[in-house]
């Protein structure tokens, strides 16, 4: 028997018992007359002790132990003299009677501690060691608990878990597909699914009514902290529903999961906000509502005063930052550099300091009178002691830049605590986005999103004005899930394909299987997909999703542990009828 108990289990009630534990040596502390060993497994850490009562042979074995040795130990549970209240097993220790080395270990390339000395790339190379660390282990355990809570809720709501294929047909919309050559069909390729979108719609046609799947999805796109080439969705679909039905169901799911895992209560219903309001007030379609600092439009107030930068621009807007009028010139220059970074792209930043005694100082006070600046402050709801930060330019770009600045100031002022949550549904998205480079419309979400019923007539006259019957769930500035009511009418789907630039033949070639299914009594249906990895990270107050994925890729899309992607042999290429181009 390798163990009678785990390393996280023993407590005062076990004192006097003889137990067997197995695990990894976390650290060894040799104090001369006594040797202490911290033994670790998935469940926790238990202290072992060898002292003057320990046999010489056993002491010699103990002295050979190194970090990450795998050992089995038998001994008596004793009360610790110096208790450790930071760990569940801190009241006890094991007096070693017998110790067996099950396996030795080389010195690990980084310390396997909560605060490690290993950089991210090194830890990714030795991910199996990184997972031994408590933060990563806890993240994966958190993911497991969230997944189980989701399944319990959806099962109670009569959803059926159904798997869909991983080798599917490549489609031209959305992100790039990962493609897989077919040996049995030379010159032809499968694609890995970006989502099970068409399959879950077909399941609604098939009468499955309520479907879900916790499913792996793939997108060949540039990566960042909250993106991976392969990620997991909680994918859901319902038949005979309208938008409110879907929102109500999955609002309930999110509330249930947060209650189960974090004991956090969400007030129902969640707040709803239109896409236009989100962009106008927060410069983002996924606003963080844990704090205010909304954007205010100053265009009418600030134009026509002789300041060329403002007079020749489309839009002027700003935010009022509370109690920051004491910002130094160095701090303000730092904010200017922040908004001028390429990823934000603002040309500059105007400030107005509202002194506690009513004094006003500004970087543009040569062009605007104190009364002008007071008007701005009043319009923005600012008070004495506040700092106004203002930008000008193209409306959408300026709003987005102000949105980034707002988040930065919220972070600096401690207004975005990890243990506070502000859920929000964003609705009334545009159905379509115009791309100047390709001179055509693209679907804002995907080609199967239904337009708002009252906007269908705009397909012929003003497609850009059509609203989508779509909804995103946002928590703390992160998009947790997104979905829509789907098109289920064949003729309306053709209209959508037409405005996206598909000929009828192209639509049939790419999506004929779905259009054909619509001939056979497709019900009204809609659904949503949640980013499972992102939901876990947001619940834990962590920005990156990587720790919630057992074996993630780096920013170049590589798995440095197994060195993937890698070349394949000439023989494999020949078998697949593929030639590589330099």
C-alpha positions in Angstrom: 0.0 0.0 0.0 1.5 3.3 -1.1 -0.7 5.5 1.1 -3.4 5.3 3.7 -3.9 9.1 3.6 -3.1 12.0 1.3 -0.7 14.8 2.2 -3.5 17.3 2.7 -5.7 15.1 4.9 -4.1 14.7 8.4 -5.1 16.8 11.3 -5.3 16.7 15.2 -7.8 13.8 15.2 -5.2 11.6 13.6 -2.6 12.1 16.4 -1.3 8.7 17.6 -2.2 6.9 14.4 0.4 5.1 12.2 0.0 6.2 8.6 1.5 5.8 5.2 2.0 8.7 2.8 3.5 9.0 -0.7 4.5 12.1 -2.7 7.2 14.4 -3.8 9.8 16.0 -1.6 9.1 19.8 -1.6 12.1 20.7 0.5 14.5 19.3 3.2 15.6 21.3 6.2 18.6 19.8 8.0 18.9 21.4 11.4 21.6 19.1 12.7 19.8 17.1 15.4 16.5 17.2 13.4 15.7 16.9 9.7 12.3 18.2 8.5 10.9 17.2 5.1 7.9 18.8 3.4 6.1 16.0 1.5 3.7 17.2 -1.3 1.0 15.6 -3.4 -2.0 17.0 -5.2 -3.9 17.4 -2.0 -1.4 19.4 0.1 1.8 19.3 2.2 2.6 17.3 5.3 5.7 17.8 7.4 7.9 14.7 8.2 10.5 14.7 10.9 13.6 12.6 11.6 15.3 13.2 15.0 17.6 11.6 17.5 15.2 8.7 17.9 15.4 7.8 14.2 17.7 4.9 13.4 21.1 5.7 11.8 20.3 3.7 8.7 17.0 5.7 8.2 18.8 9.0 8.9 21.3 8.2 6.2 18.5 7.6 3.7 16.8 10.8 4.7 20.0 12.8 4.2 20.2 11.6 0.6 16.8 13.1 -0.3 16.7 15.9 -2.9 13.9 18.1 -4.2 11.2 16.3 -6.1 12.3 12.8 -5.0 9.3 10.5 -4.9 9.1 8.7 -1.6 6.9 6.5 0.5 7.0 7.1 4.3 5.4 5.3 7.2 5.2 6.8 10.7 3.3 8.0 13.7 1.2 11.2 13.6 2.5 13.6 16.2 1.3 17.0 17.4 3.6 19.7 16.0 5.4 21.9 18.5 5.5 24.9 16.1 2.1 24.8 14.4 1.7 26.2 10.9 -1.7 27.8 10.6 -1.2 28.5 6.9 -1.8 24.9 5.8 -4.6 22.4 6.8 -2.0 19.9 8.1 -0.2 22.4 10.1 -1.1 21.0 13.5 0.7 17.7 12.9 3.8 16.0 11.6 4.9 12.5 10.9 7.6 10.8 13.0 9.4 8.7 10.3 9.6 5.0 11.0 10.2 3.8 7.5 11.1 5.6 4.3 11.4 4.2 0.8 12.7 6.1 -2.2 10.4 5.3 -5.1 12.3 7.4 -7.6 15.0 10.0 -7.6 14.9 13.3 -9.4 17.4 15.6 -11.1 17.5 19.2 -9.7 14.4 20.9 -11.3 15.1 23.7 -13.8 13.1 26.1 -11.6 11.9 26.1 -8.0 8.6 24.3 -7.7 7.1 26.9 -5.3 4.1 29.3 -5.4 6.6 32.1 -6.2 8.9 30.4 -8.7 12.1 31.7 -10.2 11.2 30.2 -13.6 10.2 32.4 -16.5 7.1 31.6 -18.5 8.9 30.0 -21.5 10.9 27.7 -19.2 7.8 26.7 -17.2 6.0 25.9 -20.5 8.9 23.7 -21.6 8.6 21.8 -18.3 4.8 22.2 -17.9 4.5 18.8 -16.1 6.7 20.3 -13.4 4.9 23.7 -13.5 1.6 21.9 -12.8 3.0 20.6 -9.5 3.1 24.2 -8.3 0.1 25.1 -6.2 -1.2 28.1 -8.3 -1.3 26.0 -11.5 -2.7 23.0 -9.7 -5.4 25.1 -8.1 -6.3 26.7 -11.5 -6.8 23.3 -13.1 -8.9 22.1 -10.1 -10.9 25.3 -10.3 -11.6 24.6 -14.0 -12.8 21.1 -13.1 -15.2 22.5 -10.5 -16.6 25.1 -12.9 -17.1 22.4 -15.6 -19.0 20.2 -13.1 -21.2 23.1 -11.9 -22.0 23.9 -15.6 -23.0 20.3 -16.3 -25.1 20.1 -13.1 -27.1 23.2 -14.0 -27.6 22.3 -17.7 -28.6 18.8 -16.9 -31.2 20.1 -14.5 -32.6 22.3 -17.3 -33.0 19.2 -19.6 -30.1 20.0 -21.8 -28.5 17.0 -23.6 -24.7 16.7 -24.0 -23.9 15.7 -27.6 -20.5 15.5 -29.3 -20.1 17.0 -32.8 -17.3 16.2 -35.3 -13.7 17.6 -35.1 -13.0 17.0 -38.8 -15.3 19.3 -40.8 -15.5 21.4 -43.9 -13.5 24.7 -44.2 -15.6 27.8 -44.6 -14.4 31.3 -45.6 -16.0 33.4 -42.9 -14.4 34.2 -39.5 -10.8 33.5 -38.5 -8.5 31.3 -40.4 -9.1 27.6 -40.3 -6.6 25.0 -39.2 -6.7 22.5 -42.1 -5.9 18.7 -42.0 -5.0 16.9 -45.3 -7.0 13.8 -46.1 -4.8 10.8 -47.2 -7.9 8.9 -48.5 -9.0 11.9 -50.5 -5.8 13.4 -52.1 -5.9 17.1 -52.6 -8.7 17.6 -50.2 -8.7 18.9 -46.6 -10.7 18.8 -43.5 -10.9 21.9 -41.2 -10.8 21.8 -37.4 -14.0 23.5 -36.1 -13.8 27.2 -35.0 -17.1 26.3 -33.3 -19.8 23.6 -33.7 -22.1 26.3 -35.1 -23.7 24.6 -38.0 -23.9 21.2 -36.2 -25.8 22.6 -33.3 -28.2 24.3 -35.6 -28.7 20.9 -37.4 -29.3 19.3 -34.0 -32.2 21.8 -33.5 -33.6 20.8 -36.9 -33.2 17.2 -35.7 -35.5 18.0 -32.8 -32.9 17.7 -30.0 -34.5 20.9 -28.4 -31.7 21.7 -25.9 -28.1 20.8 -26.6 -24.8 21.6 -24.9 -21.2 20.5 -25.3 -18.0 21.4 -23.5 -16.0 21.3 -26.7 -12.5 22.0 -28.1 -12.4 24.7 -30.8 -9.6 26.0 -33.1 -8.7 29.3 -34.6 -5.6 30.1 -36.6 -5.2 33.7 -35.4 -2.6 35.9 -33.7 -2.3 35.2 -30.0 -2.3 37.2 -26.7 -2.9 36.6 -23.0 -6.6 35.7 -23.4 -6.3 33.7 -26.7 -5.0 30.3 -27.6 -5.1 28.5 -31.0 -7.1 25.7 -29.3 -9.6 26.7 -26.7 -12.7 25.3 -25.0 -16.3 26.5 -25.4 -19.4 25.8 -23.4 -21.5 25.5 -26.5 -25.3 25.6 -26.2 -28.4 25.8 -28.4 -32.2 25.8 -27.8 -35.2 25.5 -30.0 -38.5 27.5 -29.9 -36.9 30.4 -28.1 -36.5 34.2 -28.4 -33.7 36.3 -27.1 -35.1 36.8 -23.6 -35.5 33.0 -23.2 -31.8 32.4 -24.0 -30.6 35.3 -21.8 -32.7 34.1 -18.9 -31.5 30.5 -19.1 -27.8 31.4 -19.2 -28.0 34.2 -16.8 -29.3 31.5 -14.5 -26.4 29.3 -15.3 -23.7 32.0 -14.7 -25.4 33.0 -11.4 -25.6 29.3 -10.3 -21.9 28.7 -11.1 -20.7 31.8 -9.3 -22.8 30.8 -6.3 -21.6 27.2 -6.3 -17.9 28.0 -6.7 -17.3 31.4 -5.2 -20.4 31.9 -3.0 -21.1 35.1 -4.9 -24.7 36.2 -5.4 -25.7 38.0 -8.5 -28.8 40.2 -8.5 -31.2 39.2 -11.3 -31.8 40.3 -13.9 -28.3 41.3 -15.1 -28.0 44.8 -16.5 -28.5 45.2 -20.3 -26.9 47.8 -22.5 -27.0 48.5 -26.3 -23.8 48.2 -28.3 -24.0 51.9 -29.2 -24.3 52.9 -25.6 -21.4 50.7 -24.6 -19.2 52.2 -27.2 -20.3 55.8 -26.5 -19.9 55.6 -22.7 -17.0 53.1 -22.3 -15.2 52.9 -25.7 -15.7 49.2 -25.7 -18.3 46.5 -26.5 -17.2 44.7 -23.4 -17.2 47.5 -20.7 -16.0 47.0 -17.2 -18.8 48.3 -15.0 -17.0 47.9 -11.6 -16.3 51.6 -11.7 -17.8 54.7 -13.4 -15.5 57.2 -15.2 -17.8 57.2 -18.3 -16.7 58.9 -21.5 -18.4 62.3 -22.2 -18.8 63.9 -25.7 -17.3 67.4 -25.7 -17.4 68.0 -29.4 -20.0 70.8 -29.4 -18.5 72.5 -26.3 -14.8 72.4 -27.4 -15.0 73.1 -31.2 -14.8 76.6 -32.7 -12.5 78.2 -30.1 -9.4 78.5 -32.3 -7.6 75.3 -31.2 -6.8 73.7 -34.6 -6.5 70.2 -33.2 -10.1 70.3 -31.9 -11.6 72.5 -34.7 -10.6 70.1 -37.5 -11.5 66.8 -35.8 -14.6 64.7 -36.0 -14.9 63.9 -32.3 -13.7 65.3 -28.9 -14.3 63.2 -25.8 -13.0 62.8 -22.3 -13.1 61.1 -18.9 -13.2 62.6 -15.4 -10.7 60.9 -13.1 -11.7 61.4 -9.4 -9.2 63.0 -7.0 -6.3 63.1 -9.4 -5.8 66.8 -10.0 -2.5 66.5 -8.1 -1.0 64.4 -10.9 2.5 65.7 -11.7 3.8 66.7 -15.1 5.8 63.5 -15.2 2.7 61.4 -14.5 0.7 63.3 -17.2 3.6 62.8 -19.7 3.5 59.1 -18.8 -0.3 59.0 -19.6 0.4 60.7 -22.9 3.0 58.1 -23.9 0.5 55.4 -22.8 -2.2 56.5 -25.2 0.4 57.0 -28.0 1.4 53.4 -27.9 0.8 51.7 -31.3 -1.9 49.4 -29.9 -3.9 52.5 -28.8 -2.7 55.0 -31.5 -3.9 58.3 -30.0 -2.0 61.4 -31.2 -2.0 63.2 -27.9 -3.8 64.0 -24.6 -5.2 67.2 -23.2 -5.6 67.6 -19.4 -7.6 69.9 -17.2 -6.8 70.0 -13.4 -9.7 71.1 -11.2 -8.0 72.4 -8.0 -9.5 71.9 -4.6 -9.8 75.7 -4.2 -11.5 76.2 -7.6 -8.3 76.9 -9.5 -8.2 75.4 -13.0 -5.0 74.5 -14.9 -4.9 73.0 -18.4 -2.6 72.2 -21.2 -4.9 74.2 -23.5 -5.7 77.2 -21.3 -4.2 79.5 -24.1 -7.2 78.6 -26.2 -10.0 78.2 -23.6 -11.1 80.5 -20.8 -11.7 79.3 -17.3 -15.4 79.5 -18.0 -15.0 77.2 -21.0 -13.1 74.7 -18.9 -15.7 74.9 -16.1 -18.4 74.1 -18.7 -16.5 71.0 -19.7 -16.2 70.0 -16.0 -19.9 70.5 -15.4 -20.8 68.6 -18.6 -18.6 65.7 -17.4 -20.0 65.7 -13.8 -16.5 66.5 -12.4 -15.8 68.0 -9.0 -12.9 70.0 -7.5 -9.9 67.7 -7.2 -10.7 65.7 -10.3 -8.6 65.4 -13.5 -10.1 65.7 -16.9 -8.3 63.7 -19.7 -9.4 64.6 -23.2 -8.7 63.2 -26.7 -9.8 64.1 -30.2 -9.8 62.4 -33.6 -11.9 59.9 -35.5 -14.9 59.1 -33.4 -14.6 55.3 -33.1 -10.8 55.3 -32.7 -11.0 58.1 -30.1 -13.7 56.3 -28.1 -11.6 53.1 -28.1 -8.5 55.0 -27.0 -10.5 56.7 -24.2 -11.8 53.2 -23.2 -8.2 51.9 -22.9 -7.3 55.0 -20.9 -10.3 54.6 -18.6 -9.3 51.0 -17.8 -5.7 52.1 -17.1 -6.9 54.8 -14.7 -9.3 52.3 -13.1 -6.4 49.9 -12.5 -4.1 52.7 -11.1 -6.8 53.8 -8.7 -7.6 50.3 -7.5 -11.2 50.4 -8.9 -11.0 46.9 -10.5 -10.7 44.5 -7.6 -10.5 40.8 -8.6 -13.1 39.7 -6.1 -15.8 42.1 -7.4 -18.0 41.1 -10.4 -20.2 43.2 -12.6 -22.1 41.1 -15.2 -23.7 42.8 -18.2 -25.5 41.8 -21.4 -24.6 43.9 -24.4 -27.3 43.7 -27.1 -28.3 45.3 -30.4 -25.0 44.8 -32.1 -24.6 45.7 -35.8 -25.4 42.7 -37.9 -22.6 43.6 -40.4 -19.2 45.3 -40.5 -17.9 47.1 -43.6 -14.2 46.5 -44.5 -12.6 49.2 -46.5 -9.7 47.0 -47.7 -11.8 44.3 -49.3 -14.7 46.7 -50.0 -17.4 44.4 -48.6 -19.5 43.5 -45.6 -18.6 40.9 -43.1 -20.8 39.3 -40.4 -20.2 41.0 -37.0 -20.7 37.6 -35.3 -21.3 34.9 -38.0 -23.4 34.5 -41.1 -26.2 32.6 -39.3 -27.1 35.4 -36.9 -30.6 36.6 -37.3 -31.3 40.3 -37.9 -33.8 42.1 -35.7 -37.2 41.4 -37.3 -38.0 45.1 -37.8 -34.7 45.7 -39.6 -35.0 43.0 -42.3 -36.3 45.5 -44.9 -32.9 47.3 -44.6 -31.1 44.5 -46.5 -32.0 46.3 -49.7 -31.6 50.0 -48.7 -29.1 50.3 -45.8 -27.5 47.0 -44.7 -25.1 48.8 -42.3 -28.0 49.9 -40.2 -29.3 46.4 -39.5 -29.2 45.3 -35.9 -28.3 41.7 -35.0 -30.6 39.7 -32.7 -27.4 39.0 -30.7 -26.2 39.3 -27.2 -22.8 39.1 -25.4 -22.3 38.4 -21.7 -19.6 40.6 -20.3 -18.0 40.4 -16.8 -15.4 42.8 -15.6 -14.4 43.9 -19.1 -14.1 40.4 -20.5 -16.5 38.8 -23.0 -17.5 35.6 -21.3 -20.0 34.4 -23.8 -21.8 35.4 -27.0 -24.7 34.2 -29.0 -27.7 35.0 -31.1 -31.1 34.0 -32.4 -30.3 32.2 -35.6 -31.7 32.5 -39.1 -33.9 29.5 -39.7 -35.6 30.6 -42.9 -33.9 29.5 -46.1 -34.8 32.7 -48.0 -33.6 35.0 -45.2 -30.3 33.0 -45.1 -29.9 33.6 -48.8 -30.4 37.4 -48.2 -27.6 37.3 -45.6 -25.3 35.4 -47.9 -26.0 37.8 -50.7 -25.1 40.9 -48.7 -21.9 39.1 -47.6 -20.9 38.7 -51.3 -21.8 35.1 -51.8 -23.3 34.0 -55.1 -26.1 31.5 -54.8 -23.7 28.8 -56.1 -21.0 29.7 -53.5 -23.6 29.6 -50.7 -24.7 26.2 -51.9 -21.2 24.9 -52.2 -20.2 26.1 -48.7 -23.4 25.7 -46.7 -25.7 23.6 -48.9 -26.1 21.0 -46.2 -27.5 23.6 -43.8 -29.7 25.2 -46.4 -31.0 21.8 -47.4 -31.9 21.0 -43.8 -33.9 24.2 -43.7 -36.3 22.6 -46.2 -37.4 20.1 -43.6 -39.1 22.1 -40.9 -36.3 24.0 -39.1 -37.7 25.4 -35.8 -36.9 28.9 -34.5 -33.7 28.5 -32.5 -30.9 30.4 -30.8 -28.0 29.8 -28.5 -24.8 31.0 -27.0 -21.2 29.9 -26.5 -19.1 30.7 -23.4 -15.3 30.8 -23.4 -14.7 28.1 -20.7 -11.0 29.0 -20.2 -11.9 32.7 -19.9 -14.8 32.1 -17.6 -12.4 30.3 -15.2 -9.8 33.0 -15.3 -12.3 35.8 -14.7 -13.8 34.0 -11.8 -10.2 33.8 -10.3 -9.4 37.4 -11.1 -6.6 36.4 -13.5 -6.0 38.1 -16.9 -4.3 35.2 -18.7 -6.2 32.0 -19.6 -3.0 29.9 -19.9 -2.9 28.6 -16.3 -6.4 27.2 -16.9 -5.2 25.0 -19.8 -3.1 22.0 -18.9 -0.8 22.2 -21.8 -1.1 25.7 -23.5 0.8 27.1 -26.5 3.1 30.2 -26.3 2.5 33.5 -28.2 4.0 32.0 -31.3 1.4 29.1 -31.2 4.1 26.6 -30.2 4.1 23.9 -27.6 7.7 24.2 -26.5 7.4 21.1 -24.3 6.8 18.7 -27.2 8.3 21.0 -29.8 5.1 21.3 -31.9 4.4 22.2 -34.7 7.2 20.2 -36.3 8.2 19.0 -39.8 7.0 15.7 -41.0 8.9 13.2 -43.1 9.2 13.2 -46.9 7.4 9.9 -46.9 4.4 11.3 -45.0 4.2 14.3 -47.4 4.3 11.9 -50.4 1.5 9.8 -48.8 -0.6 12.9 -48.4 0.2 14.1 -52.0 1.7 17.4 -50.6 4.7 19.4 -51.8 6.2 22.1 -49.7 6.9 25.5 -51.3 10.0 27.5 -50.2 
